[in-house]
Amino acid sequence: MSRLALRRETAHGAIAIRPAAESDATAVDALIQGVFDEGRWFITAAEEYAGDAAWHAADIAQLSREPHSIALIATLRGAIIGYAIARGGALLRLRHVARVEVFVAPMARD
């Protein structure tokens, strides 16, 4: 994976976007759980969410090894406010297709 790093000024301050690291797993898990706890608009209900920090650490590590996948973190003043993944197809004929998931903390949505 390339060493992507972006920065964008917003009304909230500078948001930095970078590749996810295994050390982000606890914060990613808390972000995702918080989004699911909102209780609407999601395929997965909060009580169905079975992820934990260890699972996310392993998933981030796996995504970083896959040439057609990426996991990104958005931070604001050092806090993780967003997590996005694009999971590419494993088969050669499906490598142009990705499953995308995006999670954004409520305070960063306006």
Secondary structure, 3 states (H helix, E strand, C coil): CCCCCEEEEECCEEEEEEECCHHHHHHHHHHHHHHHHCCCCCCCCHHHCCCCHHHHHHHHHHHHHCCCCEEEEEEECCEEEEEEEEEECCCHHHCCCEEEEEEECHHHCC
